[in-house]
Amino acid sequence: MGFSAKELDIWKQEYPLLTEIMDHKPVLWMNPGLKEMADVPVLPVTINDIKEAEQLWQRFAPFLEIEFPETIATNGIIESPLKEIANMKDVINHAFPPAINGDLYLKCDNELPIAGSIKARGGVYEVLHHAEQLAKEAGLVKENDNYEIFSSEKIKQFFSQYSIGVGSTGNLGLSIGIISAKLGFNVSVYMSADAKQWKKDLLREKGATVYEFDGDFGEAISAGRQKTLADPMAYFVDDEDSKHLFLGYSVAALRIQNQLEEKNIKVDAEHPLFVYRPCGVGGSPGGIAFGLKQVFGDHVHCFFVEPTHSPAVLIGLLTGAKENVCVQDFGIDNLTEADGLAVGRPSRFATSISEHLISGIFTVEDDNLYRLLTLLVDNENIHLEPSSTAGLLGPGQVVHSSYMESKGLDGKNATHIAWATGGALVPKSDMKKFYEKGKELNVNLYSLI
Ligand SMILES: *Cc1c(COP(=O)(O)O)cnc(C)c1O
């Protein structure tokens, strides 16, 4: 399949950046569709939806606290710290010039409870939302009940007649599998070929049924969708088109607003906020960008990062064809070691919103993900999975471009947040291999400094 040579030539003529993208070269694309908030058209979700999503999290907090003791410290709220990484900033300034102006923070979603990745926001939210819906319809709960009741045998019995399905490259499957099994659902996870063995093992241990596919994420998700929707008692979490995943992620914006206030970090016209998010289908970075834009308006600048071999959202937005094209159509192989980013086709729901809100997208080579992983361990003692490091190249990309100038910004007072997306559950032996791989690559890096 894919486009013919002649069709590709036409695409390339219209969008010259495609030539480099198709050569797997790292690129920076500025979004010509970015709008000032006053000019953004009516979107399918609003700030009220985010607030309602936050209330759902609050209702379920007593349940989460009982079932996941790691959330006791935060009273059943699934949240991660925001950490300044000044040592890493110095290292990046040497290793990947030009130098960053302003302060660099890491949003540590690698530490999120339950799933050890950003999927603990969207994935857990969508399953809780569905569970609440079923329980309400059956007259088992009302919204002002104490949701500890979701821990009861009676409710688990009730949910055991229902199934949940999801297609995943690994992390989404983990979050859906773990929370669904805890509530008593029958849960099936359809895993793409690149999914790590430990993720499949862990899911089976938690009681999920894991199906393995030879193909990529797109194939796993189609098979999962088809099998799940054939069962009237089943619900499919559709990463290619989900409003609920999107809203679950978006709540992070309200939380980070509080965290920035606690640290006395201003966000306004003189103090711009830059946020860099590793991107797969675009749901988690899209949901968070949407939330941040509702909270900080034009003072926040959101960038997505994709692997050079999986630029799904980049191609979708650059060409305007969005979910109607995939990277394979352009002869790009979608082979990357970045778990969670090995995605060929963007989310329909998320991309139709992100096209108005994001400042740009850049791509990174896998080797740089390992380099950053190792540098972050050595300089901050923080352990991420490779995909999760991608945002750290963001500030350099922006400083190197004419973006600040074009927006009339002076980067001096900027706050940069690289959003880490996974890592806590990676087995020590795998983490050691990642670290060593980065160490080898960094030998060259140090000789450059
Ligand atoms: C899923 C995932 C992402 C990207 O999220 P999307 O919603 O697919 O764009 C980034 N990093 C990690 C570690 C992930 O698991």
PDBQT file of the ligand as one rigid body, heavy atoms in Angstrom, charges set to zero:
ROOT
HETATM    1  C1  LIG A 501       1.790   6.538  25.348  1.00  0.00    +0.000 C 
HETATM    2  C2  LIG A 501       3.065   7.178  25.633  1.00  0.00    +0.000 A 
HETATM    3  C3  LIG A 501       3.396   8.417  25.079  1.00  0.00    +0.000 A 
HETATM    4  C4  LIG A 501       2.533   9.145  24.080  1.00  0.00    +0.000 C 
HETATM    5  O1  LIG A 501       1.157   9.284  24.350  1.00  0.00    +0.000 OA
HETATM    6  P1  LIG A 501       0.103   9.309  23.149  1.00  0.00    +0.000 P 
HETATM    7  O2  LIG A 501      -1.199   9.539  23.785  1.00  0.00    +0.000 OA
HETATM    8  O3  LIG A 501       0.179   7.996  22.448  1.00  0.00    +0.000 OA
HETATM    9  O4  LIG A 501       0.539  10.409  22.230  1.00  0.00    +0.000 OA
HETATM   10  C5  LIG A 501       4.619   8.958  25.421  1.00  0.00    +0.000 A 
HETATM   11  N1  LIG A 501       5.482   8.318  26.246  1.00  0.00    +0.000 NA
HETATM   12  C6  LIG A 501       5.188   7.137  26.801  1.00  0.00    +0.000 A 
HETATM   13  C7  LIG A 501       6.183   6.499  27.704  1.00  0.00    +0.000 C 
HETATM   14  C8  LIG A 501       3.982   6.526  26.509  1.00  0.00    +0.000 A 
HETATM   15  O5  LIG A 501       3.705   5.327  27.036  1.00  0.00    +0.000 OA
ENDROOT
TORSDOF 0
